[in-house]
Amino acid sequence: MNSSSKDVIRIPLSKGIAGFVASSGQIVKLDDAYMDPRFNREVDLTTGYRTKSMLSVPIYGPSKEIVAVANLINKVVGRSTISFSDADVETFQAFATFCGLALHKAILLEETNSQRKKLGVTMEVMSYHSTAKEEEIQGFYSAFPKISLSLDELKKLEFAPHQLDSSLDALGLAMLEMFRLLDYPTKFQIEEHKLVRYILTVRRNYRAVLYHNFGHAVSVSHAMFLLIINTDITKMLSDLELFSMFIGALNHDIDHRGTNNQFQKSAHTSLAVSLLFQH
């Protein structure tokens, strides 16, 4: 029998031996199915088959609910159809247990695949809306002549990114110049256009809160920048490790809501609930 819809035989749960087992959870063992009033002859009439002996057992899911029914029909020895034995019942029950596990795993896999596809669409949408657009990049480049930023001042401990003019482009340029001064675009073969898109994408994903904003991210990145150019840390850590720390400094407070964990917990926000599940 193939899987086309015209070959699928559907029977109401209230009919037949399978329906009885599904509803009651009882095992049914028949020597002659036609002698039992619960037996539904419609399947035999449809298929031309003649059911004689029959064994029907319930299949349970992990929560002990009945999820299916397994049937054995017409036990044959030689050319004769005989009754199912008690040993057959025990063996078939064990088989039904594995069937239940397999069905559960199959359902979970289907649900997981479905959720993965939905998550993929969600991530695609989020990526589109959170990534810096080309016009934003061009606007950033066009703002350069208006920004007063001294590279000599940038290398000093006294330099304070939050004292730059209120334009976020000035902060973005400070980040770009630090990347350049550390020679990371050359060391790690990063195209400047991609680097600018990355910086502006990070900027876009910081919220306009009082403290944990993009200015704070640039300030922490500047502290890491000063460690790299003014200390012996380069003798202890590789370029890749330092690059990772520099990137981490820029990213560390992305999407910060401006409140602490206790506030989120007290307000019973979705963010607090998600963190509980993670831990």
C-alpha positions as CSV (number, residue, x, y, z in Angstrom):
1,M,0.0,0.0,0.0
2,N,1.5,3.3,-1.0
3,S,1.2,6.6,0.8
4,S,-1.3,8.3,-1.5
5,S,-4.4,9.6,0.2
6,K,-6.7,7.3,-1.8
7,D,-5.0,4.2,-0.2
8,V,-5.4,5.5,3.4
9,I,-8.3,3.9,5.2
10,R,-9.7,6.1,8.0
11,I,-11.9,4.6,10.7
12,P,-13.6,6.5,13.5
13,L,-12.1,6.0,16.9
14,S,-15.3,4.6,18.2
15,K,-15.3,1.7,15.7
16,G,-13.4,-1.6,15.5
17,I,-10.9,-3.4,17.8
18,A,-8.3,-0.7,17.3
19,G,-10.8,1.9,18.4
20,F,-11.7,-0.1,21.5
21,V,-8.1,-0.6,22.5
22,A,-7.3,3.1,21.9
23,S,-10.3,4.1,24.1
24,S,-9.9,1.6,26.9
25,G,-6.1,0.8,26.9
26,Q,-7.0,-2.9,27.1
27,I,-5.1,-5.6,25.1
28,V,-7.4,-7.6,22.8
29,K,-6.5,-11.2,21.7
30,L,-9.0,-12.9,19.3
31,D,-9.0,-16.4,17.9
32,D,-11.6,-15.5,15.3
33,A,-12.1,-11.8,14.8
34,Y,-15.5,-12.3,13.1
35,M,-16.9,-13.8,16.3
36,D,-16.3,-10.6,18.2
37,P,-19.0,-7.9,17.8
38,R,-16.5,-5.1,18.2
39,F,-14.6,-6.2,15.1
40,N,-15.1,-3.8,12.1
41,R,-15.4,-5.8,8.8
42,E,-15.2,-2.7,6.6
43,V,-11.4,-2.9,6.2
44,D,-11.6,-6.6,5.1
45,L,-14.4,-5.6,2.6
46,T,-12.2,-2.8,1.3
47,T,-9.0,-4.8,1.0
48,G,-10.4,-8.2,0.2
49,Y,-8.4,-9.6,3.1
50,R,-9.8,-12.1,5.6
51,T,-8.9,-11.5,9.3
52,K,-8.9,-14.5,11.6
53,S,-6.7,-14.3,14.6
54,M,-5.8,-10.9,15.9
55,L,-3.7,-9.2,18.6
56,S,-4.1,-5.5,19.3
57,V,-2.1,-3.6,21.9
58,P,-2.0,0.1,22.9
59,I,1.1,2.2,22.3
60,Y,1.9,4.7,25.0
61,G,3.7,8.0,24.9
62,P,6.1,9.3,27.5
63,S,3.2,10.8,29.6
64,K,1.4,7.4,29.6
65,E,-1.2,8.6,27.1
66,I,-2.2,6.3,24.3
67,V,-0.8,7.7,21.1
68,A,-1.5,4.7,18.7
69,V,-2.6,1.1,18.5
70,A,-0.5,-1.8,17.0
71,N,-2.2,-4.8,15.4
72,L,-1.0,-8.2,14.5
73,I,-3.3,-10.2,12.2
74,N,-3.3,-13.9,11.3
75,K,-0.4,-15.7,12.9
76,V,0.6,-18.4,10.4
77,V,2.4,-21.6,11.1
78,G,3.0,-23.6,8.0
79,R,-0.2,-23.1,6.0
80,S,-2.5,-22.8,9.0
81,T,-3.6,-19.6,10.8
82,I,-3.4,-20.1,14.5
83,S,-4.1,-18.1,17.7
84,F,-1.6,-15.7,19.2
85,S,0.0,-17.0,22.5
86,D,0.7,-15.3,25.8
87,A,4.3,-15.1,24.8
88,D,3.3,-13.3,21.6
89,V,1.5,-10.8,23.8
90,E,4.6,-10.1,25.9
91,T,6.8,-9.8,22.9
92,F,4.4,-7.5,21.1
93,Q,4.0,-5.3,24.2
94,A,7.8,-4.8,24.3
95,F,7.7,-3.9,20.6
96,A,4.9,-1.4,21.3
97,T,7.1,0.3,23.9
98,F,9.8,0.9,21.4
99,C,7.1,2.1,18.9
100,G,6.0,4.7,21.5
101,L,9.5,6.0,21.9
102,A,10.0,6.2,18.2
103,L,6.8,8.1,17.6
104,H,7.7,10.5,20.4
105,K,11.1,11.1,18.9
106,A,9.6,11.6,15.5
107,I,7.1,14.1,16.7
108,L,9.8,16.0,18.6
109,L,12.0,16.0,15.5
110,E,9.1,17.4,13.4
111,E,8.4,20.1,16.0
112,T,12.1,20.9,16.3
113,N,12.4,21.3,12.5
114,S,9.3,23.4,12.3
115,Q,10.6,25.7,15.1
116,R,14.0,25.8,13.4
117,K,12.4,27.1,10.2
118,K,10.4,29.7,12.1
119,L,13.5,30.8,14.0
120,G,15.4,31.1,10.7
121,V,12.7,33.4,9.3
122,T,12.7,35.4,12.6
123,M,16.5,35.8,12.5
124,E,16.4,36.8,8.9
125,V,13.9,39.6,9.7
126,M,15.9,40.7,12.7
127,S,19.1,40.7,10.7
128,Y,17.5,42.9,8.0
129,H,16.2,45.5,10.5
130,S,19.3,45.5,12.8
131,T,22.0,45.7,10.1
132,A,23.3,49.1,9.0
133,K,22.0,50.0,5.5
134,E,24.1,51.4,2.7
135,E,22.7,54.9,3.0
136,E,23.7,54.9,6.7
137,I,27.2,54.0,5.7
138,Q,27.4,56.7,3.1
139,G,26.0,59.2,5.5
140,F,28.7,58.2,8.0
141,Y,31.5,58.8,5.5
142,S,30.0,62.2,4.4
143,A,30.1,63.3,8.1
144,F,33.9,62.9,8.4
145,P,34.9,66.4,7.4
146,K,32.6,67.8,10.1
147,I,34.1,65.7,12.9
148,S,37.0,67.0,15.0
149,L,39.0,64.1,16.2
150,S,42.8,64.1,16.9
151,L,44.6,60.8,16.6
152,D,47.2,62.1,19.1
153,E,44.5,62.8,21.6
154,L,42.9,59.4,20.9
155,K,46.1,57.7,22.1
156,K,46.1,59.6,25.5
157,L,44.7,58.2,28.7
158,E,42.9,61.6,29.2
159,F,40.8,61.2,26.1
160,A,37.2,60.7,27.0
161,P,34.9,59.4,24.2
162,H,31.8,60.6,26.0
163,Q,33.1,64.2,25.6
164,L,32.9,64.0,21.8
165,D,30.2,66.0,20.2
166,S,26.7,64.5,20.6
167,S,26.9,63.1,17.1
168,L,27.0,59.3,17.0
169,D,29.1,59.6,13.9
170,A,32.0,61.0,16.0
171,L,31.9,57.9,18.2
172,G,31.8,55.7,15.2
173,L,34.8,57.4,13.7
174,A,36.7,57.0,17.0
175,M,36.1,53.3,16.8
176,L,37.2,53.1,13.2
177,E,40.4,55.0,13.9
178,M,41.2,52.7,16.8
179,F,40.8,49.7,14.5
180,R,43.1,51.4,12.0
181,L,45.7,52.3,14.6
182,L,45.8,48.8,15.9
183,D,46.3,47.7,12.3
184,Y,43.5,45.1,12.6
185,P,42.0,45.6,9.1
186,T,45.4,44.6,7.7
187,K,46.2,41.8,10.2
188,F,42.8,40.2,9.8
189,Q,42.1,41.2,6.1
190,I,39.0,43.1,6.9
191,E,37.6,45.3,4.2
192,E,37.0,48.8,5.5
193,H,33.5,48.9,4.1
194,K,32.6,45.8,6.0
195,L,34.3,47.1,9.1
196,V,32.3,50.4,8.9
197,R,29.1,48.4,8.4
198,Y,29.9,46.3,11.5
199,I,30.6,49.4,13.6
200,L,27.4,51.1,12.5
201,T,25.4,47.9,13.0
202,V,26.7,47.6,16.6
203,R,25.8,51.3,17.1
204,R,22.3,50.7,15.8
205,N,21.8,47.9,18.3
206,Y,22.8,49.9,21.4
207,R,19.7,51.6,23.0
208,A,19.5,55.3,23.8
209,V,19.8,54.8,27.6
210,L,21.6,57.1,29.9
211,Y,24.7,55.0,30.6
212,H,24.9,51.6,28.8
213,N,24.8,53.2,25.4
214,F,27.1,53.3,22.4
215,G,29.2,56.0,24.0
216,H,29.9,53.7,26.9
217,A,30.8,50.9,24.4
218,V,33.3,53.2,22.7
219,S,34.7,54.2,26.1
220,V,35.3,50.6,27.2
221,S,36.8,49.9,23.8
222,H,39.1,52.9,24.2
223,A,40.3,51.5,27.6
224,M,41.2,48.2,25.9
225,F,42.9,50.2,23.0
226,L,45.1,52.0,25.6
227,L,46.1,48.7,27.2
228,I,47.2,47.3,23.9
229,I,49.3,50.3,22.8
230,N,50.7,51.3,26.2
231,T,51.4,48.0,28.1
232,D,53.3,44.7,27.7
233,I,50.0,42.9,27.2
234,T,51.0,42.2,23.6
235,K,53.8,40.0,24.9
236,M,51.4,37.9,26.9
237,L,48.5,37.6,24.4
238,S,48.3,36.9,20.7
239,D,46.9,39.3,18.2
240,L,43.8,37.2,17.8
241,E,43.2,37.2,21.6
242,L,43.6,40.9,21.8
243,F,41.4,41.5,18.8
244,S,38.7,39.3,20.4
245,M,38.9,41.3,23.6
246,F,38.7,44.6,21.6
247,I,35.6,43.3,19.8
248,G,34.2,42.1,23.1
249,A,34.6,45.5,24.6
250,L,32.6,47.1,21.8
251,N,29.8,44.5,21.9
252,H,29.6,43.9,25.7
253,D,26.4,45.9,26.4
254,I,24.5,45.6,23.1
255,D,20.7,45.9,23.7
256,H,21.2,46.9,27.4
257,R,17.8,48.1,28.7
258,G,19.4,50.6,31.1
259,T,18.2,48.7,34.2
260,N,19.9,45.9,36.3
261,N,18.9,42.3,36.7
262,Q,17.0,42.9,39.9
263,F,14.8,45.4,38.2
264,Q,14.0,43.0,35.3
265,K,13.2,40.3,37.8
266,S,10.9,42.5,39.9
267,A,9.1,43.7,36.8
268,H,8.7,40.1,35.6
269,T,9.8,41.1,32.1
270,S,10.2,38.6,29.3
271,L,13.9,39.1,29.4
272,A,14.0,38.0,33.1
273,V,11.9,34.9,32.3
274,S,14.2,34.0,29.5
275,L,17.3,34.3,31.7
276,L,15.7,32.0,34.3
277,F,15.3,29.3,31.7
278,Q,18.9,29.7,30.6
279,H,20.2,29.1,34.1
